[in-house]
Amino acid sequence: MVTHRIALIPGDGIGREVTPAARQVLDVVGKRHGVGFAYDEFDWSCRRYAELGAMMPEDGLDRIRHHDAIFLGAVGDPSVPDHVSLWGLLIPIRRGFRQYVNLRPVKVFAGVESPVRAARAGEVDLVVVRENVEGEYSEIGGRLGHDLAVQEAVFTRAGTSRVAAFAFRLAAARRGRLTSATKSNGIVHTMPFWDEIVAETATDHPGVTWDAEHIDALCAKVVLDPARFDVVVASNLFGDILSDLAAAVAGSIGIAPAANLNPEGEFPSMFEPVHGSAPDIAGRGIANPLGAIGTAAMLLDHLGHAEAAAEVEQAIGDVLAHTRVRTPDLGGTATTETFTKAVLEALR
């Protein structure tokens, strides 16, 4: 049996409620495929910040550096400013481990009604590839009193080239279409630079058809005609916004998985559902576990267990298509535990 060592960070809010669901699914499907998981759980969270003044210890990255993967439930609590909680935990892991690809697949499942009329099951299946460690989310800038704030965007040739190359390779392995999100008509330095590097990268992938769309128009087109998109590559800010929009098009951000990848495998990659800590429903036992379970499938695939990952995705699809089990975000009354049990039954 192959055993993978997983750093488990349940985090805050509903992260603590959906992480056990992902763990149960990993254990069940792993057993069938001769794969075991050893979990090391860490209490890094806003609760820890309140008690000790830090989201994680100073040597936190060293403690998880040699794990095979990291699973993060969610980060954030109303008692801690968002910029404190994210920059104290999530972003240091992403940057310290060079997880420069944020991968967010979006699919409309049979049995889940999209709020968008044109989004139909079997037709909408896209992936947002978000640059994850530079761009608009740099640390360069500052404030001058109450009247001035400056935030610098940082785009490097190395950073843009590697995420563009990843996106083109992914498109080549899928349906062969790529869209680059830009705003070069209004942002006169970084976005033309982004456009030039994407165009250069395209020459190495002649089998991929590609185009560029301004981000404002692209958001409209994702709503109006989501089925036309295959792979979308975007900068840190644009990818962040676009991937949540696309997840909503699919029916609920509660079912959206995500991964922070170090494609070269020099460092562990981190897997986290899109939905965040959702403090408004935390503690009520009604959080949708499908985002975390789908994220577990991405973890399996990353670790080389594609068949097991496909079985998890199929189980999610079967529950949505053939049962009425739904959490409140999908219009039902099921609990997190009930929804998880339904997926486990489909797996078995």
C-alpha positions in Angstrom: 0.0 0.0 0.0 1.2 3.5 -0.8 0.7 5.9 2.1 0.6 9.7 1.6 1.3 12.1 4.5 -1.2 14.9 4.5 -1.0 18.2 6.5 -4.6 18.9 7.6 -5.5 22.5 8.4 -9.3 22.7 9.1 -8.9 26.4 9.8 -12.0 28.5 10.6 -15.8 28.4 10.3 -17.2 25.7 8.1 -13.7 24.6 7.2 -13.8 22.6 10.5 -17.1 21.0 9.4 -16.3 20.0 5.8 -12.7 18.8 6.3 -13.9 15.6 8.0 -16.0 14.9 5.0 -13.0 15.1 2.7 -11.0 12.9 5.0 -13.7 10.2 5.1 -13.9 10.2 1.3 -10.2 10.0 0.9 -10.0 7.0 3.3 -12.9 5.1 1.7 -11.7 5.5 -1.9 -8.1 5.1 -0.9 -8.7 1.8 0.7 -10.2 0.4 -2.5 -7.2 1.6 -4.5 -4.5 0.5 -2.1 -3.7 4.1 -1.0 -3.4 5.1 2.6 -3.4 8.6 4.2 -1.6 9.6 7.3 -2.9 13.0 8.6 -1.1 15.5 10.7 -3.6 18.1 11.9 -2.6 21.7 12.7 -4.7 24.2 14.7 -3.7 27.2 12.6 -6.6 29.5 12.5 -8.2 32.8 13.7 -8.8 31.1 17.0 -5.1 30.5 17.3 -4.5 34.2 16.4 -6.9 35.3 19.2 -5.0 33.1 21.7 -1.4 33.5 20.6 -1.3 36.5 18.3 -0.3 34.5 15.1 -2.3 32.4 12.6 0.5 29.9 12.6 3.9 29.5 14.3 7.1 31.1 12.9 8.4 27.7 11.8 5.0 26.7 10.3 6.3 26.2 6.7 9.1 24.0 8.0 6.6 21.8 9.8 4.6 21.0 6.6 7.4 21.3 4.0 7.9 17.5 3.6 4.2 16.5 3.5 2.9 15.1 0.3 0.1 17.6 0.2 -1.8 20.1 2.3 -5.5 20.2 2.8 -7.0 23.5 4.1 -10.6 23.9 5.1 -11.1 27.6 5.2 -9.5 30.8 6.6 -11.3 33.8 8.1 -13.4 35.0 11.0 -15.2 38.3 11.7 -13.1 38.9 14.8 -9.9 39.1 12.7 -9.4 41.5 9.7 -9.3 39.5 6.5 -5.9 40.9 5.5 -4.5 39.7 8.8 -5.9 36.2 8.6 -5.0 35.6 4.9 -1.5 37.1 5.1 -0.9 35.2 8.3 -1.6 31.8 6.8 -2.9 31.2 3.3 -0.7 33.6 1.4 2.6 32.6 3.1 1.9 29.0 2.3 1.1 29.8 -1.4 4.2 32.0 -1.8 6.6 30.1 0.4 5.9 26.8 -1.5 5.8 28.5 -4.9 2.2 27.4 -5.5 2.0 29.7 -8.6 -1.0 28.0 -10.1 -4.5 28.4 -8.6 -6.6 25.8 -10.4 -10.4 26.2 -10.2 -12.5 23.8 -12.3 -16.1 24.7 -12.9 -18.8 22.3 -14.1 -22.6 22.3 -14.2 -23.8 19.1 -12.8 -27.1 17.3 -13.7 -29.5 18.0 -10.9 -28.1 21.4 -10.0 -30.0 24.3 -11.4 -27.8 27.2 -12.5 -29.1 30.7 -12.0 -27.9 31.3 -15.5 -30.4 30.1 -18.2 -27.6 29.2 -20.7 -25.6 27.1 -18.2 -26.6 23.5 -18.8 -25.2 20.2 -17.5 -22.9 18.5 -19.9 -22.1 21.7 -21.7 -20.4 23.9 -19.1 -17.0 22.5 -18.2 -14.2 25.0 -17.8 -11.1 25.6 -15.8 -9.8 29.0 -14.5 -6.0 29.0 -14.2 -5.1 31.9 -11.9 -1.6 33.2 -11.4 -1.2 32.8 -7.6 1.8 34.5 -6.2 2.4 37.9 -7.8 0.4 40.3 -10.0 -1.9 42.7 -8.2 -1.5 41.0 -4.8 2.0 42.3 -4.2 3.3 43.6 -0.9 4.8 46.7 -2.5 3.1 50.0 -1.6 2.0 51.8 1.5 -0.2 54.5 3.0 0.5 58.1 3.7 -1.8 59.3 6.5 -5.5 59.2 5.8 -5.3 60.5 2.2 -3.1 58.3 0.1 -2.7 54.6 -0.5 -0.4 53.1 -3.1 -0.5 49.4 -4.2 1.9 48.2 -6.8 1.2 45.3 -9.2 4.2 43.1 -9.9 4.4 41.0 -13.1 7.6 39.2 -13.9 8.5 37.4 -17.2 9.2 34.2 -15.2 6.0 34.3 -13.3 3.8 35.1 -16.3 5.5 32.6 -18.6 5.2 29.7 -16.3 1.5 30.1 -15.5 0.7 30.7 -19.2 2.7 27.6 -20.2 0.7 25.6 -17.6 -2.6 26.9 -19.0 -1.6 26.1 -22.6 -0.6 22.5 -21.6 -3.8 22.0 -19.8 -5.8 23.3 -22.8 -3.9 20.9 -25.1 -5.0 18.0 -22.8 -8.6 19.2 -22.8 -10.5 20.7 -25.7 -7.7 22.8 -27.1 -9.2 26.2 -26.4 -7.7 28.9 -24.2 -8.8 32.4 -23.3 -6.5 35.0 -21.7 -8.0 37.6 -19.4 -6.6 41.0 -19.9 -7.3 44.7 -19.5 -4.6 46.2 -21.7 -6.9 49.0 -22.9 -6.9 50.5 -19.5 -3.9 49.2 -17.6 -1.1 50.4 -19.8 2.0 48.7 -18.4 1.4 45.3 -16.8 -1.4 44.1 -19.0 0.3 44.7 -22.4 3.3 42.9 -20.8 1.0 40.0 -19.9 -0.5 40.0 -23.4 3.0 39.8 -25.0 4.1 36.9 -22.9 0.9 34.9 -23.5 1.3 35.4 -27.3 4.9 34.3 -27.1 3.9 31.2 -25.1 1.2 30.4 -27.6 3.8 29.8 -30.4 5.0 26.7 -28.4 1.5 25.3 -28.5 0.3 25.4 -32.1 -2.5 22.9 -31.4 -4.3 25.2 -29.0 -6.7 27.9 -30.3 -6.6 31.0 -28.2 -7.8 34.5 -27.9 -7.7 37.4 -25.4 -10.7 39.1 -23.7 -10.8 42.2 -21.6 -11.9 41.1 -18.1 -15.0 43.2 -18.0 -16.3 41.8 -21.3 -15.1 38.3 -20.3 -17.2 38.3 -17.1 -20.3 39.2 -19.2 -19.6 36.4 -21.7 -19.1 33.8 -19.0 -22.6 34.6 -17.8 -24.1 34.9 -21.3 -22.4 31.9 -22.9 -20.4 29.8 -20.4 -20.3 26.7 -22.5 -17.9 28.4 -25.0 -15.0 28.4 -22.5 -12.5 25.7 -21.9 -9.4 27.0 -20.1 -9.1 30.7 -19.0 -5.8 32.0 -17.8 -5.8 35.1 -15.7 -3.7 37.3 -13.4 -4.0 37.0 -9.6 -6.8 39.6 -9.2 -8.7 38.8 -12.4 -8.5 35.1 -11.8 -9.8 35.5 -8.2 -12.9 37.4 -9.3 -13.6 35.4 -12.4 -13.4 32.0 -10.7 -16.0 32.9 -8.1 -18.2 34.3 -10.8 -17.9 31.0 -12.7 -18.6 29.0 -9.6 -21.8 30.9 -9.1 -22.8 30.2 -12.7 -22.4 26.5 -11.9 -25.0 26.9 -9.1 -23.2 27.4 -5.8 -19.7 28.2 -4.6 -20.4 25.4 -2.1 -19.6 22.8 -4.7 -16.5 24.5 -6.2 -13.1 22.8 -5.5 -9.7 24.5 -5.9 -6.0 23.7 -5.8 -2.8 25.7 -5.2 -0.2 23.9 -7.2 3.6 23.8 -7.3 3.6 21.9 -10.7 7.3 21.0 -10.4 6.8 19.1 -7.1 9.6 20.9 -5.3 7.1 21.8 -2.6 3.8 20.4 -1.4 0.7 21.7 -3.2 -2.3 22.9 -1.1 -6.0 22.0 -1.7 -8.9 24.1 -0.5 -12.6 24.5 -1.4 -13.6 27.9 -2.8 -16.4 28.7 -0.4 -14.4 30.2 2.5 -15.2 30.1 6.2 -18.9 31.2 5.8 -19.3 32.5 9.4 -23.0 33.1 8.8 -23.7 29.4 8.8 -20.7 28.0 10.8 -21.7 25.7 13.7 -25.1 24.9 12.2 -24.1 21.7 10.5 -25.5 22.7 7.2 -22.4 23.5 5.2 -22.2 21.9 1.7 -19.3 19.3 1.8 -19.1 18.9 -2.0 -16.6 21.6 -2.5 -14.3 19.9 0.0 -15.0 16.5 -1.4 -14.3 17.7 -5.0 -11.1 19.2 -3.6 -10.1 15.8 -2.2 -10.6 14.4 -5.8 -8.1 17.1 -7.0 -5.7 16.0 -4.3 -6.0 12.4 -5.4 -5.4 13.3 -9.0 -2.3 15.4 -8.1 -0.8 12.5 -6.2 -1.1 10.2 -9.2 -4.4 8.4 -8.4 -6.5 9.5 -11.4 -8.9 6.6 -11.3 -9.7 7.1 -7.6 -10.2 10.9 -8.3 -12.6 10.0 -11.1 -14.6 7.8 -8.8 -15.0 10.6 -6.3 -16.2 13.0 -9.1 -18.6 10.3 -10.3 -20.0 9.8 -6.9 -20.7 13.6 -6.5 -22.4 13.6 -9.9 -24.5 10.5 -9.0 -25.7 12.0 -5.8 -26.7 15.3 -7.5 -28.3 13.6 -10.5 -30.1 10.7 -8.8 -31.0 11.8 -5.3 -32.8 14.7 -3.7 -30.2 15.1 -1.0 -29.3 18.8 -0.9 -27.9 21.3 1.6 -29.7 24.6 2.0 -27.4 26.4 -0.5 -28.8 24.1 -3.1 -32.4 24.4 -2.0 -32.6 21.5 0.3 -32.6 20.7 4.0 -29.8 18.1 4.3 -27.1 18.5 6.9 -23.4 18.3 6.1 -23.3 14.8 7.6 -26.3 13.6 5.6 -24.8 14.9 2.3 -21.5 13.3 3.1 -23.1 9.9 3.8 -24.9 10.1 0.5 -21.5 10.5 -1.3 -19.9 7.7 0.7 -22.8 5.4 -0.2 -22.4 6.3 -3.9 -18.7 5.5 -3.6 -19.3 2.2 -2.1 
